[in-house]
Amino acid sequence: MPEDKRQLFRTLGFMSSVGISMVAATFIGLAMGYYLDRWLETTPWLTLIFLGFGIISGFRNIYILTERELRRQQRDEEGQDGNTRG
């Protein structure tokens, strides 16, 4: 498989994991808040608080995934530079 296609699939995989990470964290926070509100009868406060926690967690996940991807790309570039010099 050519290197361009490999890079394209890596990028698509990264982008889909970022989207899934954000959506999943937000929905988990929303669900936790909703069910706690129903159980403790505090509607809508816990739903809003846990929704905020979910959104913050989603952005944190995006930051972590992006940092990891940037380090991987930098490592790949350094490896290619070493191969072209030798």
N, C-alpha and C positions, 0 to 999 in steps of 0.2 A: 504494500500500500504506500503510495507516495506520501512524503512528509507533510505536504499541504493538506491532504485529506485528514491525516492524523491530527494535525493541529486544529482543523475545523471541528472534528468530533470532540476533541478536548474542550474547546471553547463552548460548544453547544452543551456539553455535559455540565460545565461549570455554570453557565447561565441558567440552566434548568434547576440545578441544585440551589442556586441563590433564590430563585422564585419560590421553589417549594419550601425552602427554609423559612422565608418571610411569611408565607401564607400559613404554614403549619403552626408556627409560634403564635401568630395572631389568633388563629382559631382555638388553639389550646388555652390561651389566656381568656378568651371570650367564653369558652365552655366552662372553664373552672369558675369564673365569676358568676355566670348565669346560674349554675347549680348551687353555688354557695348562697346566692341571693334567694333562691327558692327555698333552701333549707333553713336559712337564718331569717328570712322575711325582711331583707334590707334593700329591696329593689329601689333603685337601679345602681346603688353605690358600688357594691362589690363587682358588678359586671363592668362598670366603667374603670375601676381601679385595675382589675385583672386584664382588661383589654389593653390598658396602657402598659402594663407589665409585658404583655405578649408582643406588643408593637416594639417596645424597647428591646426585648429579647431577639426579635426578628432582625432589627438593625445591628445588634451585636453579632448575630450569626453571620450577617452579610459582611461585616467588618472582618471577622475571623476568616471566612472563606476567601475574601479578596486578598488579605495579607498572605494566606497560604498559597494562593494562585500566583501572586506576584513573586514570591520567593521561588516557586517552582520554575517560573519563566526565566527568572534571573539565573538560576542554576543551569537551566537548559542553554541559555545564551553563553554562559561562561564555558560550558562544555563544548559548544560549537566553536567558540573562539580558540580554544585549545587545540581542536582538531585541525583547524585551517592553518594554524601557525606551524604545526609540526611537519 
